[in-house]
């Protein structure tokens, strides 16, 4: 193997490592979104009692204010692009459950892609080791 081929092989390995790392970060972000969506569903279920509920309202930079939620029959849902719509509890939970299903599909695809990249990387490492072993007796 020439030095140029070895450098090209190493470059390909570095690219695969970068891709795998990026997919791992994407996977972690999706897991966080899933947790947040599931926690939101639980919160909506807790609000469904119709009674006044005490809550914390985020003010920013880790500051919160206590608030009483009196009329909790409607939920404001951020649907993207800075747009919020008012939904009843069932509609809000259905929306979140749909998002959870979408996130689970994305998580499965991302995990599969990451696993594939990791397998390719392992194969390349094995190939590199074999080539290095073949080169060493010649020297």
ABEGO torsion letter per residue (X at the ends): XBAAAAAAAAAAAAAAAAAAAAAAAAAAAAAAAAAAAAAAAAAAAAAAAGBBBBBBBBAEGGBBBBBBBABAABBBBBAEGGBBBBBBAAAAAAAAAAAAAAAAAAAAAAAAAAAAAAAAAAAAAAAAAAAAAAAAAAX
